[in-house]
């Protein structure tokens, strides 16, 4: 995963939006990258999410988690 340095702002808040969340390693990498940069993940909106990713996201301190269907 490549994220330009200009897109990550230290000590800010992040709201994630993705159509289909099904990659556990991608979610773990995003969480780690945001933790390292002191970015608070405040929420996620998605249409589809896999059960494993949902379990990971439910265990972090996130205010909003919207999804339509668990695959």
Residue, then its C-alpha position, 0 to 999 in steps of 0.5 A: x500500500x502506498x500513501x503519499x506523505x502529504x496525505x497523512x497529517x499528524x495529530x488529526x482525525x481520519x474517517x475512512x470510506x471504502x466500497x468493499x473492506x475484505x483485506x485484514x492485513x490492509x486494515x491492520x496496516x492502516x491502523x498501525x500507520x495511523x497510530x504511528x502518526x498519532x492520527x485518530x480513526x473516528x469512523x468507517x463507512x462501507x457497503x460490504x465488509x468481511x467478518x474478520x475486518x469487522x471484528x478488528x474494527x469493533x475492537x478499536x476505539x472508533x466512534x462510527x462504523x457504518x456497513x450494509x452487508x457482512x460477507 
